[in-house]
Amino acid sequence: GYSHRLLLGETAAFTLGSLVVLVGCTRKGLWNYHAVPTLRGHLLYSTIFSVIFGIVFYVAVYSKNSKYALPAALIFTVSMFAILFLTLLLLGSYTRKRQEKLNQVFSDEDSL
């Protein structure tokens, strides 16, 4: 069968890999320079992805225990939304600061 220890290991590896890619892309400026992080965008993306993964979670739990599938999926979806929204909010703030810094660097080079 599929053990919780294996699931925990896969989740940890996926999370660590995601964080490494995210930090690398953010620090190297690989985000679209013209993208402007907005509260509306953060809400939209958080909602879309939390609902998609909530549905997948519901289907997975329903096959094991249909009695608790809906409450578990709702808790999962709300938790996913909160995590995504907070992450996007923090990254959006960092991206704005990074863009301002790059604007200052480029404007200083233009004045030379």
C-alpha positions in Angstrom: 0.0 0.0 0.0 0.8 3.7 0.0 2.2 4.8 3.4 2.0 8.2 5.0 5.7 8.3 5.3 6.2 8.0 1.5 3.5 10.7 1.0 5.3 13.0 3.4 8.6 12.4 1.7 7.2 13.2 -1.7 5.4 16.3 -0.4 8.6 17.5 1.2 10.7 16.9 -1.9 8.1 18.6 -4.1 7.8 21.6 -1.7 11.6 22.0 -1.5 12.0 21.8 -5.2 9.2 24.3 -5.8 10.8 26.8 -3.3 14.2 26.4 -4.9 12.8 27.2 -8.4 10.7 30.1 -7.0 13.6 31.7 -5.2 15.9 31.2 -8.2 13.4 32.7 -10.6 12.6 35.7 -8.3 16.3 36.5 -7.5 17.4 36.2 -11.1 14.6 38.4 -12.4 13.0 35.8 -14.6 9.5 37.1 -13.8 7.9 39.2 -16.5 9.2 42.7 -15.9 5.9 44.2 -17.2 3.7 42.1 -14.9 2.2 44.2 -12.1 1.2 42.2 -9.1 -2.3 43.2 -8.0 -4.7 42.2 -5.2 -7.3 41.2 -7.8 -4.8 38.9 -9.5 -3.7 37.3 -6.3 -7.4 36.6 -5.4 -8.1 35.3 -8.9 -5.2 32.9 -9.1 -5.6 31.7 -5.5 -9.3 30.9 -6.1 -8.7 29.1 -9.4 -5.9 26.9 -8.2 -7.4 26.1 -4.7 -10.7 25.1 -6.4 -9.0 22.9 -8.9 -6.9 21.1 -6.3 -9.9 21.0 -3.9 -11.8 19.1 -6.5 -8.9 16.7 -7.1 -8.6 16.2 -3.3 -12.4 15.6 -3.0 -12.3 12.9 -5.7 -9.3 11.2 -4.0 -10.8 11.3 -0.5 -14.3 10.2 -1.8 -12.9 6.9 -3.1 -11.6 6.1 0.4 -14.3 7.6 2.7 -17.3 9.3 1.2 -18.7 10.3 4.6 -15.9 12.8 5.3 -15.0 13.7 1.7 -16.9 17.0 1.5 -15.8 18.5 4.8 -12.2 17.4 4.3 -12.2 18.9 0.8 -13.7 22.2 2.0 -11.1 22.5 4.7 -8.4 21.6 2.2 -9.6 24.1 -0.3 -9.9 27.0 2.2 -6.4 26.2 3.6 -5.0 26.0 0.1 -6.6 29.4 -0.8 -5.1 31.0 2.3 -1.6 29.6 1.6 -1.7 30.6 -2.0 -3.0 34.0 -1.4 -0.4 34.8 1.3 2.4 33.4 -0.9 1.3 35.5 -3.8 0.9 38.6 -1.6 4.4 38.2 -0.3 5.9 37.5 -3.7 4.0 40.4 -5.2 5.5 42.7 -2.6 8.9 41.4 -3.2 8.5 41.7 -7.0 7.4 45.4 -6.7 10.4 46.2 -4.6 12.7 44.4 -7.0 11.2 46.3 -10.0 11.7 49.6 -8.2 15.3 48.7 -7.5 15.9 47.7 -11.1 14.3 51.0 -12.3 16.6 52.9 -10.0 19.7 51.0 -11.3 18.7 51.6 -14.9 17.9 55.3 -14.4 21.3 55.7 -12.7 23.0 54.1 -15.7 21.1 56.4 -18.1 22.3 59.5 -16.3 26.0 58.5 -16.8 
